[in-house]
Amino acid sequence: MATYTIAELAREFDITARAIRFYEDQGLLSPKREGVGGRNRVYTPRDRTRLKLTLRGKRLGLTLSEIKSIVDMYESPKDTHAQINRFLGVLAQQRVTLEQQRADIEMALEEISAHEDECRRLLLEDEADRSAA
């Protein structure tokens, strides 16, 4: 079975080793420990997949507890139907949040455009006044 070091995962996912250790502290990753005093972390393909899903969840704006719950869901097929429904609920809530953010961003961009137009108009008026003087 392939294994990974913390440095390899950090490089692959372009994050810091500190971030990986943080995800471990949050219970998202559980590497084996090797070497003197268990100082070396050894990550399995399972850990790599969990890290990948964690980073994807963060990009979607999910909280770490939501991410952990979703990632854990895939590893415990107790009641798949209930788990999928729960996941759909999380996704629906995240969709609402993102759509609101998109609306807010669009409104802010419209305001910026209006301010830019006004500034350009004022500059043109100023140039016209200077030319007339």
N, C-alpha and C positions, 0 to 999 in steps of 0.2 A: 504494500500500500504506500502511495506517495505521501510524503509529509512535507511541511513547510516551516521555515523559521519565521520569526516575527519580522525580520528584515525583508525577507522575500515577499511576504504579504503586504508589508508597508509599501514596498516598491511597486508591486503589481497594481495595487489599488490607489496609489499616490496619496497615501495618508501617513501619519506619523505612527511610530511604534507606541507612543503614548496614547494615541487614540485607540489602538488595538487593545492595549492594557485596560483602558477605560471600559471598552465593550466587554472585556473579560470580567471586570469588576461588576458590571451590570448583569452578568449571567448570560450574556448572549454568546459567548465563546467559552470553551472549557478545554484548553490545551493540556496535553500531558506534560509532566515535568521530568527533565533528565539532567544528568550532570551533577556536579558537587552541590549538595543542598537543594537540588531541584531548580537551579537557577535558569536553565535553558528551557524555554517553552517550545513544544513541538506540536504544530497544528496539523490536523487531519483534513482530508477533503471535506468532511462534514463541517469543520470549523470554517474552512474557506468559503463554502456555500453559505453558511450562516452570516459570515462577514459581508459577502456580496449582497445578500438579501437585506441586511441591516443598512448598508449604504444606499441601496435602492429605496428602502423605506424612508430614510432621512431625506433623500432628494424629493420624495413625494410629500414631505412635510409631516410624516407621522412621528409621534413621540416614541421614545425608546421602549416604554411599556407596551405601546400598541405593536411595535415591531417585534418585541419579544413574544408577545402573545401569538402573533401571526406565525412567526418562525417556529415556535414550539408546537403550533397546531399541526404543522406538517410532520412532526415526529411522533405524535401520539394519536393514532387513528381510532380513538375511542368511539366518538360519535361524530363521524364525518359530516353528516347532514347539519347538525347544530353548529359545528365549527365553520362550515362554509357560510351558513347564514350569518354568523357573527362577523366573519370576514367581510361579507357583503355590506353589513351595517357600517363597519369601519370605512370601507371604500366609499359608501354613499356620503358619509359625513365629511370625508376628505374632499370629495367632489364639490360639496356645497362650499366648503372653505376656499378651495382653489378658484371656484367660479366667482366668489365674492372678491377675492384678491384680484382676479382678472378684471372685474368691473371697476375696482378701485384704481388699478393701474391705467386702464383706458381713460378714466375720468382725469387722472393726474396728467396723462399725456396730452389730453385735449386742453387742459389748463396751461400746460407748458407751451403748446402751440399758440394759444391765444396771446400769452405774454410775449412770445417771440415776435408774433405779427405786430403787436402794439409797439415793441421796441424798434422794429424795422420802420414802422410808420413814423415814429418820433425822430429817428435818425434821418429819414428822407425829408421831413419837415424842417429839421435843423439845417440840413444841407441846402435846401431851397431858400431858407431865410438868409443863410450866409452868402449865397450866390446873388440874392437880390440886394444885399447891402453894399 
